[in-house]
Amino acid sequence: MSSEILPVAVVGVGGFLGIGEKDVAIPISDINVIKDADNALRLTVSASKEQLEALPAFDRTAMK
């Protein structure tokens, strides 16, 4: 078992207006930073909605 700690972003997926949403962990290396037409920064991932919803729920209690 590896004791390496990987940086992740915890984001909510699924649900509607926060109801039924679950948090998932996405590795920082999977996040792309782009600028839109208004020069605002956007964070994107190349995963589909279905792929994100299929990820296991992030367990905050495991971080203690």
Predicted model as a PDB file, atoms N, CA, C, CB and O in Angstrom, pLDDT in the B-factor column:
MODEL        1                                                                  
ATOM      1  N   MET A   1       0.839  -1.180   0.000  1.00 54.00           N  
ATOM      2  CA  MET A   1       0.000   0.000   0.000  1.00 54.00           C  
ATOM      3  C   MET A   1       0.884   1.243   0.000  1.00 54.00           C  
ATOM      4  CB  MET A   1      -0.954  -0.002   1.215  1.00 54.00           C  
ATOM      5  O   MET A   1       1.821   1.353   0.790  1.00 54.00           O  
ATOM      6  N   SER A   2       0.577   2.161  -0.882  1.00 60.00           N  
ATOM      7  CA  SER A   2       1.364   3.379  -1.012  1.00 60.00           C  
ATOM      8  C   SER A   2       0.897   4.423  -0.005  1.00 60.00           C  
ATOM      9  CB  SER A   2       1.271   3.932  -2.440  1.00 60.00           C  
ATOM     10  O   SER A   2      -0.299   4.552   0.254  1.00 60.00           O  
ATOM     11  N   SER A   3       1.843   5.166   0.559  1.00 66.00           N  
ATOM     12  CA  SER A   3       1.487   6.248   1.475  1.00 66.00           C  
ATOM     13  C   SER A   3       1.578   7.597   0.775  1.00 66.00           C  
ATOM     14  CB  SER A   3       2.395   6.230   2.711  1.00 66.00           C  
ATOM     15  O   SER A   3       1.525   8.643   1.421  1.00 66.00           O  
ATOM     16  N   GLU A   4       1.716   7.571  -0.544  1.00 76.00           N  
ATOM     17  CA  GLU A   4       1.810   8.802  -1.326  1.00 76.00           C  
ATOM     18  C   GLU A   4       0.487   9.557  -1.266  1.00 76.00           C  
ATOM     19  CB  GLU A   4       2.193   8.493  -2.794  1.00 76.00           C  
ATOM     20  O   GLU A   4      -0.583   8.963  -1.397  1.00 76.00           O  
ATOM     21  N   ILE A   5       0.569  10.855  -1.070  1.00 78.00           N  
ATOM     22  CA  ILE A   5      -0.625  11.705  -1.037  1.00 78.00           C  
ATOM     23  C   ILE A   5      -0.715  12.439  -2.366  1.00 78.00           C  
ATOM     24  CB  ILE A   5      -0.582  12.717   0.167  1.00 78.00           C  
ATOM     25  O   ILE A   5       0.203  13.163  -2.752  1.00 78.00           O  
ATOM     26  N   LEU A   6      -1.832  12.242  -3.063  1.00 81.00           N  
ATOM     27  CA  LEU A   6      -2.045  12.883  -4.352  1.00 81.00           C  
ATOM     28  C   LEU A   6      -2.972  14.081  -4.176  1.00 81.00           C  
ATOM     29  CB  LEU A   6      -2.631  11.881  -5.376  1.00 81.00           C  
ATOM     30  O   LEU A   6      -4.012  13.970  -3.528  1.00 81.00           O  
ATOM     31  N   PRO A   7      -2.599  15.231  -4.751  1.00 91.00           N  
ATOM     32  CA  PRO A   7      -3.489  16.395  -4.650  1.00 91.00           C  
ATOM     33  C   PRO A   7      -4.736  16.193  -5.510  1.00 91.00           C  
ATOM     34  CB  PRO A   7      -2.749  17.685  -5.078  1.00 91.00           C  
ATOM     35  O   PRO A   7      -4.646  15.767  -6.661  1.00 91.00           O  
ATOM     36  N   VAL A   8      -5.887  16.501  -4.940  1.00 93.00           N  
ATOM     37  CA  VAL A   8      -7.155  16.364  -5.652  1.00 93.00           C  
ATOM     38  C   VAL A   8      -8.001  17.614  -5.437  1.00 93.00           C  
ATOM     39  CB  VAL A   8      -7.918  15.100  -5.182  1.00 93.00           C  
ATOM     40  O   VAL A   8      -7.781  18.384  -4.502  1.00 93.00           O  
ATOM     41  N   ALA A   9      -8.964  17.790  -6.315  1.00 94.00           N  
ATOM     42  CA  ALA A   9     -10.006  18.794  -6.133  1.00 94.00           C  
ATOM     43  C   ALA A   9     -11.277  18.028  -5.809  1.00 94.00           C  
ATOM     44  CB  ALA A   9     -10.183  19.718  -7.414  1.00 94.00           C  
ATOM     45  O   ALA A   9     -11.604  17.054  -6.488  1.00 94.00           O  
ATOM     46  N   VAL A  10     -11.991  18.453  -4.787  1.00 94.00           N  
ATOM     47  CA  VAL A  10     -13.246  17.805  -4.424  1.00 94.00           C  
ATOM     48  C   VAL A  10     -14.373  18.649  -5.004  1.00 94.00           C  
ATOM     49  CB  VAL A  10     -13.391  17.643  -2.862  1.00 94.00           C  
ATOM     50  O   VAL A  10     -14.503  19.831  -4.687  1.00 94.00           O  
ATOM     51  N   VAL A  11     -15.186  18.031  -5.857  1.00 92.00           N  
ATOM     52  CA  VAL A  11     -16.273  18.745  -6.534  1.00 92.00           C  
ATOM     53  C   VAL A  11     -17.577  17.971  -6.359  1.00 92.00           C  
ATOM     54  CB  VAL A  11     -15.952  18.942  -8.046  1.00 92.00           C  
ATOM     55  O   VAL A  11     -17.575  16.752  -6.189  1.00 92.00           O  
ATOM     56  N   GLY A  12     -18.669  18.690  -6.402  1.00 91.00           N  
ATOM     57  CA  GLY A  12     -19.988  18.070  -6.321  1.00 91.00           C  
ATOM     58  C   GLY A  12     -20.480  17.708  -7.706  1.00 91.00           C  
ATOM     59  O   GLY A  12     -20.351  18.497  -8.642  1.00 91.00           O  
ATOM     60  N   VAL A  13     -21.046  16.515  -7.843  1.00 92.00           N  
ATOM     61  CA  VAL A  13     -21.598  16.066  -9.124  1.00 92.00           C  
ATOM     62  C   VAL A  13     -22.995  15.502  -8.904  1.00 92.00           C  
ATOM     63  CB  VAL A  13     -20.678  15.002  -9.787  1.00 92.00           C  
ATOM     64  O   VAL A  13     -23.347  15.063  -7.809  1.00 92.00           O  
ATOM     65  N   GLY A  14     -23.774  15.528  -9.969  1.00 87.00           N  
ATOM     66  CA  GLY A  14     -25.129  14.987  -9.906  1.00 87.00           C  
ATOM     67  C   GLY A  14     -26.056  15.913  -9.149  1.00 87.00           C  
ATOM     68  O   GLY A  14     -25.680  17.013  -8.743  1.00 87.00           O  
ATOM     69  N   GLY A  15     -27.254  15.450  -8.973  1.00 82.00           N  
ATOM     70  CA  GLY A  15     -28.234  16.218  -8.220  1.00 82.00           C  
ATOM     71  C   GLY A  15     -28.717  17.453  -8.962  1.00 82.00           C  
ATOM     72  O   GLY A  15     -28.386  17.679 -10.125  1.00 82.00           O  
ATOM     73  N   PHE A  16     -29.506  18.238  -8.256  1.00 83.00           N  
ATOM     74  CA  PHE A  16     -30.061  19.471  -8.801  1.00 83.00           C  
ATOM     75  C   PHE A  16     -30.107  20.493  -7.686  1.00 83.00           C  
ATOM     76  CB  PHE A  16     -31.477  19.244  -9.415  1.00 83.00           C  
ATOM     77  O   PHE A  16     -30.735  20.258  -6.653  1.00 83.00           O  
ATOM     78  N   LEU A  17     -29.454  21.618  -7.882  1.00 80.00           N  
ATOM     79  CA  LEU A  17     -29.380  22.687  -6.877  1.00 80.00           C  
ATOM     80  C   LEU A  17     -28.870  22.172  -5.537  1.00 80.00           C  
ATOM     81  CB  LEU A  17     -30.750  23.331  -6.691  1.00 80.00           C  
ATOM     82  O   LEU A  17     -29.329  22.602  -4.479  1.00 80.00           O  
ATOM     83  N   GLY A  18     -27.919  21.251  -5.593  1.00 70.00           N  
ATOM     84  CA  GLY A  18     -27.317  20.726  -4.375  1.00 70.00           C  
ATOM     85  C   GLY A  18     -28.059  19.561  -3.741  1.00 70.00           C  
ATOM     86  O   GLY A  18     -27.552  18.951  -2.799  1.00 70.00           O  
ATOM     87  N   ILE A  19     -29.245  19.241  -4.235  1.00 83.00           N  
ATOM     88  CA  ILE A  19     -30.016  18.120  -3.685  1.00 83.00           C  
ATOM     89  C   ILE A  19     -29.662  16.870  -4.470  1.00 83.00           C  
ATOM     90  CB  ILE A  19     -31.559  18.399  -3.741  1.00 83.00           C  
ATOM     91  O   ILE A  19     -29.775  16.848  -5.695  1.00 83.00           O  
ATOM     92  N   GLY A  20     -29.231  15.821  -3.763  1.00 86.00           N  
ATOM     93  CA  GLY A  20     -28.841  14.584  -4.421  1.00 86.00           C  
ATOM     94  C   GLY A  20     -27.426  14.608  -4.954  1.00 86.00           C  
ATOM     95  O   GLY A  20     -26.991  13.669  -5.621  1.00 86.00           O  
ATOM     96  N   GLU A  21     -26.707  15.677  -4.662  1.00 89.00           N  
ATOM     97  CA  GLU A  21     -25.332  15.824  -5.129  1.00 89.00           C  
ATOM     98  C   GLU A  21     -24.391  15.016  -4.250  1.00 89.00           C  
ATOM     99  CB  GLU A  21     -24.915  17.304  -5.142  1.00 89.00           C  
ATOM    100  O   GLU A  21     -24.639  14.851  -3.055  1.00 89.00           O  
ATOM    101  N   LYS A  22     -23.302  14.507  -4.845  1.00 93.00           N  
ATOM    102  CA  LYS A  22     -22.267  13.848  -4.042  1.00 93.00           C  
ATOM    103  C   LYS A  22     -20.929  14.462  -4.400  1.00 93.00           C  
ATOM    104  CB  LYS A  22     -22.252  12.299  -4.277  1.00 93.00           C  
ATOM    105  O   LYS A  22     -20.726  14.928  -5.522  1.00 93.00           O  
ATOM    106  N   ASP A  23     -20.021  14.460  -3.440  1.00 94.00           N  
ATOM    107  CA  ASP A  23     -18.671  14.962  -3.670  1.00 94.00           C  
ATOM    108  C   ASP A  23     -17.791  13.832  -4.196  1.00 94.00           C  
ATOM    109  CB  ASP A  23     -18.074  15.563  -2.369  1.00 94.00           C  
ATOM    110  O   ASP A  23     -17.852  12.703  -3.711  1.00 94.00           O  
ATOM    111  N   VAL A  24     -16.979  14.154  -5.190  1.00 96.00           N  
ATOM    112  CA  VAL A  24     -15.999  13.209  -5.732  1.00 96.00           C  
ATOM    113  C   VAL A  24     -14.648  13.899  -5.793  1.00 96.00           C  
ATOM    114  CB  VAL A  24     -16.424  12.691  -7.144  1.00 96.00           C  
ATOM    115  O   VAL A  24     -14.565  15.126  -5.844  1.00 96.00           O  
ATOM    116  N   ALA A  25     -13.590  13.099  -5.787  1.00 94.00           N  
ATOM    117  CA  ALA A  25     -12.228  13.635  -5.866  1.00 94.00           C  
ATOM    118  C   ALA A  25     -11.707  13.477  -7.285  1.00 94.00           C  
ATOM    119  CB  ALA A  25     -11.285  12.923  -4.856  1.00 94.00           C  
ATOM    120  O   ALA A  25     -11.759  12.390  -7.862  1.00 94.00           O  
ATOM    121  N   ILE A  26     -11.207  14.563  -7.837  1.00 95.00           N  
ATOM    122  CA  ILE A  26     -10.616  14.548  -9.178  1.00 95.00           C  
ATOM    123  C   ILE A  26      -9.154  14.953  -9.034  1.00 95.00           C  
ATOM    124  CB  ILE A  26     -11.386  15.513 -10.170  1.00 95.00           C  
ATOM    125  O   ILE A  26      -8.859  16.004  -8.466  1.00 95.00           O  
ATOM    126  N   PRO A  27      -8.236  14.131  -9.540  1.00 94.00           N  
ATOM    127  CA  PRO A  27      -6.819  14.495  -9.451  1.00 94.00           C  
ATOM    128  C   PRO A  27      -6.563  15.857 -10.108  1.00 94.00           C  
ATOM    129  CB  PRO A  27      -5.941  13.409 -10.115  1.00 94.00           C  
ATOM    130  O   PRO A  27      -7.088  16.147 -11.184  1.00 94.00           O  
ATOM    131  N   ILE A  28      -5.765  16.670  -9.459  1.00 95.00           N  
ATOM    132  CA  ILE A  28      -5.435  17.997  -9.997  1.00 95.00           C  
ATOM    133  C   ILE A  28      -4.871  17.881 -11.414  1.00 95.00           C  
ATOM    134  CB  ILE A  28      -4.421  18.718  -9.079  1.00 95.00           C  
ATOM    135  O   ILE A  28      -5.118  18.744 -12.258  1.00 95.00           O  
ATOM    136  N   SER A  29      -4.117  16.819 -11.670  1.00 94.00           N  
ATOM    137  CA  SER A  29      -3.509  16.643 -12.999  1.00 94.00           C  
ATOM    138  C   SER A  29      -4.548  16.445 -14.094  1.00 94.00           C  
ATOM    139  CB  SER A  29      -2.561  15.458 -12.984  1.00 94.00           C  
ATOM    140  O   SER A  29      -4.226  16.599 -15.272  1.00 94.00           O  
ATOM    141  N   ASP A  30      -5.808  16.102 -13.733  1.00 95.00           N  
ATOM    142  CA  ASP A  30      -6.879  15.914 -14.716  1.00 95.00           C  
ATOM    143  C   ASP A  30      -7.651  17.197 -15.000  1.00 95.00           C  
ATOM    144  CB  ASP A  30      -7.835  14.849 -14.236  1.00 95.00           C  
ATOM    145  O   ASP A  30      -8.569  17.200 -15.820  1.00 95.00           O  
ATOM    146  N   ILE A  31      -7.284  18.288 -14.326  1.00 96.00           N  
ATOM    147  CA  ILE A  31      -8.006  19.553 -14.479  1.00 96.00           C  
ATOM    148  C   ILE A  31      -7.234  20.464 -15.429  1.00 96.00           C  
ATOM    149  CB  ILE A  31      -8.213  20.246 -13.101  1.00 96.00           C  
ATOM    150  O   ILE A  31      -6.029  20.666 -15.285  1.00 96.00           O  
ATOM    151  N   ASN A  32      -7.963  21.008 -16.404  1.00 96.00           N  
ATOM    152  CA  ASN A  32      -7.375  21.925 -17.385  1.00 96.00           C  
ATOM    153  C   ASN A  32      -7.831  23.345 -17.075  1.00 96.00           C  
ATOM    154  CB  ASN A  32      -7.773  21.523 -18.840  1.00 96.00           C  
ATOM    155  O   ASN A  32      -8.988  23.566 -16.718  1.00 96.00           O  
ATOM    156  N   VAL A  33      -6.924  24.304 -17.211  1.00 96.00           N  
ATOM    157  CA  VAL A  33      -7.249  25.719 -17.015  1.00 96.00           C  
ATOM    158  C   VAL A  33      -7.231  26.385 -18.379  1.00 96.00           C  
ATOM    159  CB  VAL A  33      -6.243  26.419 -16.025  1.00 96.00           C  
ATOM    160  O   VAL A  33      -6.231  26.333 -19.094  1.00 96.00           O  
ATOM    161  N   ILE A  34      -8.355  27.016 -18.737  1.00 95.00           N  
ATOM    162  CA  ILE A  34      -8.454  27.711 -20.023  1.00 95.00           C  
ATOM    163  C   ILE A  34      -9.025  29.111 -19.788  1.00 95.00           C  
ATOM    164  CB  ILE A  34      -9.347  26.906 -21.032  1.00 95.00           C  
ATOM    165  O   ILE A  34      -9.610  29.386 -18.740  1.00 95.00           O  
ATOM    166  N   LYS A  35      -8.847  29.985 -20.769  1.00 96.00           N  
ATOM    167  CA  LYS A  35      -9.466  31.310 -20.734  1.00 96.00           C  
ATOM    168  C   LYS A  35     -10.596  31.317 -21.745  1.00 96.00           C  
ATOM    169  CB  LYS A  35      -8.424  32.447 -21.037  1.00 96.00           C  
ATOM    170  O   LYS A  35     -10.442  30.831 -22.865  1.00 96.00           O  
ATOM    171  N   ASP A  36     -11.746  31.878 -21.342  1.00 93.00           N  
ATOM    172  CA  ASP A  36     -12.870  31.955 -22.264  1.00 93.00           C  
ATOM    173  C   ASP A  36     -12.788  33.244 -23.087  1.00 93.00           C  
ATOM    174  CB  ASP A  36     -14.208  31.886 -21.494  1.00 93.00           C  
ATOM    175  O   ASP A  36     -11.804  33.979 -23.006  1.00 93.00           O  
ATOM    176  N   ALA A  37     -13.814  33.504 -23.865  1.00 94.00           N  
ATOM    177  CA  ALA A  37     -13.822  34.670 -24.756  1.00 94.00           C  
ATOM    178  C   ALA A  37     -13.725  35.986 -23.994  1.00 94.00           C  
ATOM    179  CB  ALA A  37     -15.079  34.668 -25.602  1.00 94.00           C  
ATOM    180  O   ALA A  37     -13.246  36.982 -24.536  1.00 94.00           O  
ATOM    181  N   ASP A  38     -14.178  35.998 -22.735  1.00 95.00           N  
ATOM    182  CA  ASP A  38     -14.116  37.208 -21.915  1.00 95.00           C  
ATOM    183  C   ASP A  38     -12.841  37.276 -21.091  1.00 95.00           C  
ATOM    184  CB  ASP A  38     -15.318  37.278 -20.998  1.00 95.00           C  
ATOM    185  O   ASP A  38     -12.706  38.129 -20.214  1.00 95.00           O  
ATOM    186  N   ASN A  39     -11.898  36.369 -21.376  1.00 95.00           N  
ATOM    187  CA  ASN A  39     -10.612  36.301 -20.691  1.00 95.00           C  
ATOM    188  C   ASN A  39     -10.731  35.831 -19.237  1.00 95.00           C  
ATOM    189  CB  ASN A  39      -9.947  37.654 -20.731  1.00 95.00           C  
ATOM    190  O   ASN A  39      -9.809  36.020 -18.444  1.00 95.00           O  
ATOM    191  N   ALA A  40     -11.867  35.220 -18.893  1.00 96.00           N  
ATOM    192  CA  ALA A  40     -12.050  34.661 -17.548  1.00 96.00           C  
ATOM    193  C   ALA A  40     -11.482  33.240 -17.537  1.00 96.00           C  
ATOM    194  CB  ALA A  40     -13.571  34.666 -17.128  1.00 96.00           C  
ATOM    195  O   ALA A  40     -11.578  32.513 -18.525  1.00 96.00           O  
ATOM    196  N   LEU A  41     -10.894  32.860 -16.409  1.00 96.00           N  
ATOM    197  CA  LEU A  41     -10.347  31.512 -16.290  1.00 96.00           C  
ATOM    198  C   LEU A  41     -11.460  30.510 -16.043  1.00 96.00           C  
ATOM    199  CB  LEU A  41      -9.310  31.443 -15.161  1.00 96.00           C  
ATOM    200  O   LEU A  41     -12.387  30.774 -15.277  1.00 96.00           O  
ATOM    201  N   ARG A  42     -11.365  29.356 -16.697  1.00 95.00           N  
ATOM    202  CA  ARG A  42     -12.320  28.251 -16.531  1.00 95.00           C  
ATOM    203  C   ARG A  42     -11.547  26.989 -16.224  1.00 95.00           C  
ATOM    204  CB  ARG A  42     -13.204  28.060 -17.803  1.00 95.00           C  
ATOM    205  O   ARG A  42     -10.500  26.736 -16.819  1.00 95.00           O  
ATOM    206  N   LEU A  43     -12.058  26.192 -15.295  1.00 94.00           N  
ATOM    207  CA  LEU A  43     -11.465  24.892 -14.989  1.00 94.00           C  
ATOM    208  C   LEU A  43     -12.345  23.831 -15.630  1.00 94.00           C  
ATOM    209  CB  LEU A  43     -11.326  24.663 -13.435  1.00 94.00           C  
ATOM    210  O   LEU A  43     -13.559  23.824 -15.431  1.00 94.00           O  
ATOM    211  N   THR A  44     -11.739  22.938 -16.398  1.00 94.00           N  
ATOM    212  CA  THR A  44     -12.489  21.900 -17.091  1.00 94.00           C  
ATOM    213  C   THR A  44     -11.833  20.544 -16.884  1.00 94.00           C  
ATOM    214  CB  THR A  44     -12.597  22.218 -18.587  1.00 94.00           C  
ATOM    215  O   THR A  44     -10.651  20.454 -16.553  1.00 94.00           O  
ATOM    216  N   VAL A  45     -12.609  19.504 -17.081  1.00 95.00           N  
ATOM    217  CA  VAL A  45     -12.088  18.129 -17.098  1.00 95.00           C  
ATOM    218  C   VAL A  45     -12.605  17.471 -18.361  1.00 95.00           C  
ATOM    219  CB  VAL A  45     -12.518  17.316 -15.810  1.00 95.00           C  
ATOM    220  O   VAL A  45     -13.637  17.873 -18.899  1.00 95.00           O  
ATOM    221  N   SER A  46     -11.889  16.454 -18.840  1.00 93.00           N  
ATOM    222  CA  SER A  46     -12.341  15.783 -20.050  1.00 93.00           C  
ATOM    223  C   SER A  46     -13.170  14.542 -19.761  1.00 93.00           C  
ATOM    224  CB  SER A  46     -11.161  15.412 -20.896  1.00 93.00           C  
ATOM    225  O   SER A  46     -13.215  13.626 -20.582  1.00 93.00           O  
ATOM    226  N   ALA A  47     -13.813  14.498 -18.628  1.00 93.00           N  
ATOM    227  CA  ALA A  47     -14.682  13.374 -18.280  1.00 93.00           C  
ATOM    228  C   ALA A  47     -16.129  13.756 -18.597  1.00 93.00           C  
ATOM    229  CB  ALA A  47     -14.522  12.982 -16.769  1.00 93.00           C  
ATOM    230  O   ALA A  47     -16.515  14.921 -18.503  1.00 93.00           O  
ATOM    231  N   SER A  48     -16.907  12.761 -18.968  1.00 93.00           N  
ATOM    232  CA  SER A  48     -18.325  13.000 -19.228  1.00 93.00           C  
ATOM    233  C   SER A  48     -19.089  13.084 -17.911  1.00 93.00           C  
ATOM    234  CB  SER A  48     -18.912  11.887 -20.125  1.00 93.00           C  
ATOM    235  O   SER A  48     -18.570  12.718 -16.856  1.00 93.00           O  
ATOM    236  N   LYS A  49     -20.306  13.559 -17.981  1.00 91.00           N  
ATOM    237  CA  LYS A  49     -21.178  13.621 -16.811  1.00 91.00           C  
ATOM    238  C   LYS A  49     -21.323  12.226 -16.199  1.00 91.00           C  
ATOM    239  CB  LYS A  49     -22.568  14.198 -17.192  1.00 91.00           C  
ATOM    240  O   LYS A  49     -21.268  12.068 -14.980  1.00 91.00           O  
ATOM    241  N   GLU A  50     -21.507  11.232 -17.044  1.00 93.00           N  
ATOM    242  CA  GLU A  50     -21.681   9.861 -16.575  1.00 93.00           C  
ATOM    243  C   GLU A  50     -20.420   9.343 -15.880  1.00 93.00           C  
ATOM    244  CB  GLU A  50     -22.047   8.946 -17.744  1.00 93.00           C  
ATOM    245  O   GLU A  50     -20.509   8.658 -14.860  1.00 93.00           O  
ATOM    246  N   GLN A  51     -19.249   9.669 -16.429  1.00 94.00           N  
ATOM    247  CA  GLN A  51     -17.993   9.239 -15.807  1.00 94.00           C  
ATOM    248  C   GLN A  51     -17.811   9.884 -14.439  1.00 94.00           C  
ATOM    249  CB  GLN A  51     -16.802   9.581 -16.711  1.00 94.00           C  
ATOM    250  O   GLN A  51     -17.376   9.223 -13.496  1.00 94.00           O  
ATOM    251  N   LEU A  52     -18.138  11.162 -14.324  1.00 93.00           N  
ATOM    252  CA  LEU A  52     -18.017  11.852 -13.040  1.00 93.00           C  
ATOM    253  C   LEU A  52     -18.990  11.276 -12.011  1.00 93.00           C  
ATOM    254  CB  LEU A  52     -18.266  13.356 -13.218  1.00 93.00           C  
ATOM    255  O   LEU A  52     -18.621  11.074 -10.854  1.00 93.00           O  
ATOM    256  N   GLU A  53     -20.224  11.014 -12.427  1.00 92.00           N  
ATOM    257  CA  GLU A  53     -21.223  10.465 -11.515  1.00 92.00           C  
ATOM    258  C   GLU A  53     -20.883   9.033 -11.093  1.00 92.00           C  
ATOM    259  CB  GLU A  53     -22.601  10.501 -12.167  1.00 92.00           C  
ATOM    260  O   GLU A  53     -21.340   8.581 -10.043  1.00 92.00           O  
ATOM    261  N   ALA A  54     -20.091   8.315 -11.892  1.00 94.00           N  
ATOM    262  CA  ALA A  54     -19.716   6.939 -11.566  1.00 94.00           C  
ATOM    263  C   ALA A  54     -18.551   6.869 -10.573  1.00 94.00           C  
ATOM    264  CB  ALA A  54     -19.349   6.191 -12.837  1.00 94.00           C  
ATOM    265  O   ALA A  54     -18.270   5.800 -10.033  1.00 94.00           O  
ATOM    266  N   LEU A  55     -17.877   7.985 -10.327  1.00 94.00           N  
ATOM    267  CA  LEU A  55     -16.767   7.997  -9.367  1.00 94.00           C  
ATOM    268  C   LEU A  55     -17.298   7.729  -7.962  1.00 94.00           C  
ATOM    269  CB  LEU A  55     -16.009   9.355  -9.412  1.00 94.00           C  
ATOM    270  O   LEU A  55     -18.435   8.081  -7.649  1.00 94.00           O  
ATOM    271  N   PRO A  56     -16.476   7.107  -7.115  1.00 95.00           N  
ATOM    272  CA  PRO A  56     -16.927   6.873  -5.734  1.00 95.00           C  
ATOM    273  C   PRO A  56     -17.047   8.194  -4.975  1.00 95.00           C  
ATOM    274  CB  PRO A  56     -15.950   5.923  -4.997  1.00 95.00           C  
ATOM    275  O   PRO A  56     -16.322   9.152  -5.244  1.00 95.00           O  
ATOM    276  N   ALA A  57     -17.966   8.223  -4.035  1.00 95.00           N  
ATOM    277  CA  ALA A  57     -18.146   9.414  -3.202  1.00 95.00           C  
ATOM    278  C   ALA A  57     -16.875   9.653  -2.385  1.00 95.00           C  
ATOM    279  CB  ALA A  57     -19.388   9.258  -2.264  1.00 95.00           C  
ATOM    280  O   ALA A  57     -16.263   8.712  -1.878  1.00 95.00           O  
ATOM    281  N   PHE A  58     -16.492  10.916  -2.267  1.00 93.00           N  
ATOM    282  CA  PHE A  58     -15.319  11.286  -1.483  1.00 93.00           C  
ATOM    283  C   PHE A  58     -15.663  11.189  -0.006  1.00 93.00           C  
ATOM    284  CB  PHE A  58     -14.829  12.715  -1.844  1.00 93.00           C  
ATOM    285  O   PHE A  58     -16.661  11.755   0.441  1.00 93.00           O  
ATOM    286  N   ASP A  59     -14.845  10.478   0.749  1.00 88.00           N  
ATOM    287  CA  ASP A  59     -15.066  10.281   2.182  1.00 88.00           C  
ATOM    288  C   ASP A  59     -14.162  11.212   2.975  1.00 88.00           C  
ATOM    289  CB  ASP A  59     -14.812   8.810   2.584  1.00 88.00           C  
ATOM    290  O   ASP A  59     -12.974  10.936   3.145  1.00 88.00           O  
ATOM    291  N   ARG A  60     -14.720  12.309   3.458  1.00 82.00           N  
ATOM    292  CA  ARG A  60     -13.946  13.290   4.210  1.00 82.00           C  
ATOM    293  C   ARG A  60     -13.415  12.703   5.518  1.00 82.00           C  
ATOM    294  CB  ARG A  60     -14.798  14.523   4.498  1.00 82.00           C  
ATOM    295  O   ARG A  60     -12.369  13.138   5.999  1.00 82.00           O  
ATOM    296  N   THR A  61     -14.106  11.734   6.098  1.00 84.00           N  
ATOM    297  CA  THR A  61     -13.666  11.155   7.363  1.00 84.00           C  
ATOM    298  C   THR A  61     -12.384  10.350   7.194  1.00 84.00           C  
ATOM    299  CB  THR A  61     -14.761  10.273   7.948  1.00 84.00           C  
ATOM    300  O   THR A  61     -11.661  10.146   8.169  1.00 84.00           O  
ATOM    301  N   ALA A  62     -12.084   9.889   5.991  1.00 76.00           N  
ATOM    302  CA  ALA A  62     -10.860   9.118   5.736  1.00 76.00           C  
ATOM    303  C   ALA A  62      -9.633  10.016   5.783  1.00 76.00           C  
ATOM    304  CB  ALA A  62     -10.940   8.411   4.373  1.00 76.00           C  
ATOM    305  O   ALA A  62      -8.512   9.511   5.841  1.00 76.00           O  
ATOM    306  N   MET A  63      -9.812  11.333   5.760  1.00 69.00           N  
ATOM    307  CA  MET A  63      -8.696  12.276   5.733  1.00 69.00           C  
ATOM    308  C   MET A  63      -8.157  12.556   7.132  1.00 69.00           C  
ATOM    309  CB  MET A  63      -9.128  13.580   5.075  1.00 69.00           C  
ATOM    310  O   MET A  63      -7.110  13.190   7.263  1.00 69.00           O  
ATOM    311  N   LYS A  64      -8.829  12.111   8.159  1.00 62.00           N  
ATOM    312  CA  LYS A  64      -8.386  12.400   9.541  1.00 62.00           C  
ATOM    313  C   LYS A  64      -7.311  11.472   9.986  1.00 62.00           C  
ATOM    314  CB  LYS A  64      -9.538  12.313  10.507  1.00 62.00           C  
ATOM    315  O   LYS A  64      -6.831  11.579  11.114  1.00 62.00           O  
TER     316      LYS A  64                                                      
ENDMDL                                                                          
END                                                                             
